Amino acid sequence: MNGLETLTRKRPTPTSDSYESAAPDAQLEPIDQDRPEQLVRTTVRSEALRLGMIRPVLQTTVAGGMLILVAGSYFNAGQTAKGLLGGAVHYGFLLTPLFVPLLAWLGWRVSRAMGLKLSVAAAGMVIAAMAPDLPLFMLGAMLSISACSLTAPLMTALWRQNVPGSSRGRRFSIVSMTAGTAALVVSMLVAWIMGDEVERFRPVMMGFALMLAVAALTVTQVPSQPLARAPGHPLAFLSILWQFPTFGYISASWMILGFANLAMIPLRMEFLTVEAYGHAYTPRQALLLTAVIPAVMMLISTLIWGRLFDRLNFLLIRIMINVLFAVSVLLFFSGNVVLQVAGSITFGLAEGGGNVAWNMWVTKYAPRQRTAEFMSVHTFLTGIRGVLGPLVAFHAVTVMPLTDVAMMAAMLILLATVMLVPLLRMGRGD
């Protein structure tokens, strides 16, 4: 029996809460346990407000490249500093295998833990807004963004606890559309405020701090349960990768995809604002391409992706998203403004699907009580590639043309996509 046959010999019942039975201690549960409708509605409303506060912050500062813009244009940061800021959201991901078992041991409710982390995020954003120099700006920004990303496995666990699997993708896509609307409005407002003056970042970031504080207060009101305790040391979570081989194989493909894609995201702002690349757009023009247009397309496409997530083979969805990411890289890093706009549009479409897939895919493979564990593995691996990708990319462009780096990234994304085809042909990913 070859490796792929080993990965695919056990096919779960095709439901939204199906998972592999490779782990000997996996306990089957009712596939779609009933949740009180009032609990579901409360969770969805709260999450709409929470994500509506967080998404604009991350969309503008990280995906939109505002941190890179401020560091480079205002504080005269070097390549290493910009690379570190480009991976800011991923330092929190690296810490999730430590924090998830700690929170389980403390017995805190999931929503309470999320509120605490978002309070820290708000404080960090205040520090960055008031920073007189680059080191303090980096400290505040990285603390804030990392604390936001630490909530990722907790959010997935909250949705698994409170929202039924039969409608989880659809409901999450509605919440995500609400957050996407907020991200679009805020990114347009930030582009207008910034104009041609990068020093206007200070009131913008104070506004972000207020939004994070609102998110912290909101999520603490949601009923939730503590996380289940897991035996072993924190990194024992990684054993899931070989206990559940299909999950591990998909994670390996995602590692290649993510490294390439996350390497190129912060380079978008660099490509548009550094004169050496032949553009030197103003902050407003650059933010339109890196934040506003993608936010529009995410908003348009998210509900469609959510419905597809509930109805189609997950791996087919993942392949479609990957192809869009590869195309967006090739289009954006061209010398033609029309192609750059097309690249921003394609990137936004891919982000709309990527947001649903990234947050919800472990619910396809994890036993319900181990959702946070699976998500912590996923976020930990995301942290590794998200930290290394920008650092490698910012130093790579010092020794080779940026267009060559973009081509290599697109090829890696396509390689990751090809890796999924055998599993798709064998019927996995429902």
N, C-alpha and C positions, 0 to 999 in steps of 0.2 A: 504493500500500500504506500503510495507516494505521499509527500508532505501535504499537498493540497487536499488529497482524499482524506487524510487524517483530520484536517481542519474542517472538513465539510460532511463527515459521515453521520453526524447527528443534527438533524434539522428540527428546530423547535416549531411548535404550532405557530403559524403566521399571525400573530397578534401583536399589538403595540407594546405589550408587557412581556413578550416571550424572551427567554434567555437560555443559554447553554447549560447543560447539566454536567459539565466536565468536572466541576469541583465536587468532591464527595460529600461535603457538608451542605450543599445547596438545598434549601427547603422550598418545595413548590408552594405557591400561595394561590388563592383565587385570582384568576387572570385580571379581573377588573372590579375590585372590591368597590362597593357603593360608598360614596362620601356624601354627607349631608349637603344638600344644595346650598344652604346658607353658608356653610364653610367654604364651598367652592367659590361662591360669588364674592365673599369677603376676601379670599386669597387673590382672586383675579383682579378685583378693584385695587387692592393694596399694591399688588405687583405692577399694575399699570402706572400708578403714581410713582412707585419706587424706581422702576426702570425709566420712567419719564424724566426723572431727575438725574439718574446716573448716565444713561445713554448719551445725552448731549455733551456731558463732560468728557467721556472717553472718546466720543466721535470727533470732538474738536481738538482736544489736547493730544491724543495719541494717533488715531487713524488719520485725522486731518493735519497732523504735523505741527500744531501750535507750539508744543514744547521745543521741537527742533528749531522752529522759526525764532522763538525768543532766545534760546540758548545761543544760536549762531549769530543772529543779527543784533541782539542787545548786549549779551554777555561775552561775545566773541569766543564761543566754545570751540574746542578742537574736535577732531574726528572721534576720539575715544569718548568724550563727554556726550556728544550727540548720539553715538551708538548706545551708550548706557541709557540715555533718555528714551531712545527709540524702543528699547525693550522694557520700559518702566512697568507696563501692565503685567509683565511676566515674572517679576520677582515675587509677587504674591502667589502666583501659581506654583513656584518652586517650594513655597512654604506650606502648601496645603497638606502634604503627608504628615507634617508635624502638628498642624493646628487641628485637623479633623479628629485624630485620636484624643488630643488634649481636650477638645470640647466634649467629646463623648464621655471621657473620664469625669469631667466636671459636671456632666448631666444637665448642661444648659439647653434650654429650648433652642431650636434652630433659628427662629426669628429673633430671639434675644441676642444670640451670637452675631447675627448679621447686622443688627442695629449698633452693636458695640464697634464692629469693624468700620462701619460707615461713619461713625462719630470720629474715629481716628482719621479717616480719609478727609473729613471736613477740616480738622485741625491742620493736617498737612498742607491742604490747599491754601489756608490762611498764611502759613509760613512761606510758601512759594510766592504768594502775591506780595508779601512785604519784604522779600529777600533783597538785601543790598548788593549781593555778589553771587557769582555762579555756584559756589559750593552750597550755600544755604538754599538757593533756588532749586538745585538738584535734589537736596535732601528733602525739602518739603514736597516737591512734585512726585518724587519716587515713593515717599511714604504714603501720599494720598492715593496715587494710582494703584500701588501694590495692595493697600488695604481694600480698595474697591474689588480687585480681582480675587482676593481671598474669600469673597462671598460666593464664588461660582459653584463649588460643590454643595454649599448649603442651600443655594437657590434651587438646584436640581432636586435635592432631597425634599425641600419644602413642596415643590410641585408634585413630587412622587407621593408625598404624604397626603396632600389635600385635594389633588385634582385627578379624576379618573383617566386611565390610559386611553380610553376610546375617543376622548375629545381633547387630550392634552396638547397635541400639536396644533389643532385649530385654535384652542383658547390661547396658547402661548403666542401664536402668530398674531392674534388680535391685540394682545398686550404689547407685542413687539412693534406692531404698527402704530400704536399710541406713542410708544417711546420713540419710534422713528419720526413721527410728526413733530414731537418735541425737539428731537435732534436737528431736524430740518429748520425749524423756526429759530432755534438758538444759534445754529451755525451761520445762518443768514444774518442774524443780529450781530454776532461776533465779527463777521466779515465787515459789516457796516461800521461798527465801532472802531475796529482796528484801522480801517482805511489804509493810509500810507504810513502810519506811525506805529511802529512795533511797541513803543513804550506804553501804549494804551493797554497792555496786557494786564496791568495791576487791577483795575476795577473789574475786568472780565473774570479774573481768577477769584476775586472776592465773591462775585456772583456765583461762581461754581461752588465755592465753599458753602454758601447758603443753601444751594440745591442739595448738596450732599447731606447737610444737617436735616433737611426736610425728609430725605430718603431714610435716614436713620430713625427718625421719629415714627415714620409711617410703618416700617416693617416690624417694629417691636410690638405693634398692636395685633399682629396676625397670630391666631392660635396655631401651635405647632407642638411637636414632640421632640424629646432629646434624641440624639443619634445613638444607634446601637453600638456598644463597645465591641472592638475587634481584638483578638489575641495577638501577641507578638509585638515587636518593635515597630516604630512608625513606617519604616521602609518595607516592612513585610507586606504592605499593600501591593507592592510591585509584583508579588507572586501571582497576582490575578492575571498578569500577562501570559503566563504559561499554564495556569490552571484553566483558563478560558481561552483556548488557542485562537479562535476566530477573532475575539476581541483583541488579542495580542497582535495578530497579523494585520488587522485594520489599523491598529495604533502605529505599527511600523510604517505602513503606507502614509498615514497622516503625519508622521514625523518628517518624512521627506517633503511632502507638500507644504507643511507648516514652516519648515526651515526656509524654503525658497520664498514663499509668499510673505512671511513676516520680515524677511530680510529686505524686501523691496518696498514695503509700506512706508517706512520713515524716509527712504530715499526719494520719495515723490516730492516732498517739500524741498529737499536739497536740490533736486533736479530743476525745480521751477524758480528758485530764488537765488541761486549762486550764479553769478555772471559768467563764470568759466564754462557753464553748460549752454550759454547762448540765449538764455531767456530773461532772467532777472525780473520776474513778475513782482508786483507789489503784494503786500500781505493780503489785501482784499482779493486780488486776482487769483493768487495761489490758493487761498481758502475756498474760493468758489470751485476750483478744480478738485481739491483734495477732500473737502468736507461737504459742501452744499450739494453738488451734483450727485455724489454717491448717496447722500442722505435721501434725496428725492427718489432715486431708483430703489433704495432699500425699502422705502415706504410703499412704493408701488408694488413691489414683488413679494414682500414678506408674507402676506396672507395666502398668496398662491403657493409659496413654498411650504407653509404650514399645512395646507390641505394635502399637498403631495406627500408630506412626511407621514401623515396618517394613512394614506391610501396606497403608496407605491413602495416597492423594494427600496430599502434605505441606500443600498450600494449604488443603485441607479441614480438616485438623487445626488449622492456624493460625487459620482463621476461627472454629472452635468455641472455641478458647482466647480469642480476642479478645472474643467475645460474653460469655463468662463474666467476663472482667475488667470489661467495661462494666457488667454487672449488679451485680457486687460493689461497684463504686463507688457506684452509686445506692442500694443497700441499706445500706451501711455508714454513709454520711454522712446518716443520718436521726436523728430524736430518739427512736426506739423501740429498746429494748435487744434485743427479739426480732429486729427487722430487722438490727440490728448483728451479732448472732450469725449470721444467715443470710448477711449480707455477708461475714463471716469464713469461713464454710463455702465459699461460692462462690469467694472469693479463693484459698483453699487448693486447690480443685479446679483452678482456672486455673493456679496456680503449679506444680502437679504436671506439667501438660502443658507449661507455659512453660519449665520447667527442662530437659526433654528436648529440646524444639524449639530453645531458645536454644543449647544446647551442641552439638547434633548436626546442625543443618540444613545447615550449609555442606558436609557430606559428601555432600549430594544434588547439589551444583553444582560443587564444586571438583575439579580434577585432584589425584590423591593427593599428589604432591610439592609442591603449592601450598596444601595445606589450612591451614597456619599463616598464610599470606598472606591468604587469604580470611577466616579467623577474625580476623586483626588488623584488617581493614577493618570487620568486624561489631562487634568490641569497641570500636574507635575511635569509630564512630558511636554506639554505646551510651553511651560516655563523654560525648560531647557532650550528648546528651539527658538523661543521668543527672545531669550537673552543672547544666545550665540548668533542668531541670524543678523540682527542689526549691527553688532560689533564686527562680524566678518564682512558685511556689506560695506560699511563705512570705510574700512581699511582696504577692501578690495578695489574700490574706485580710485585709490591713490596709486595703484600699480597697473590698472587696465581701464579701458574706456567703460563708462557707465552702461552704454548700450550693450557691450559684451556681457557685463554682469547680468543685465536684464534677460538676455538670451539664454544664459546658463540657468537662471532661475526658472524661466518658462519650460526648459527641457526637464528640469527636476520635477516640476509639477506634473508634466505629462508622464514621466516615469512612475510617479506615485499613482497616477490614474490607471496606467496599464496594469499595475500590480493588483488592482481590484477586479479586473475583468474575469479571471478564472473563478473567483468566488461568485460573481454575478451569474456566470454561465452555469454554475452548479446549484444555483437557486438559493444562495444564502442572502441574508440582509433584509428579511421580512420584518 
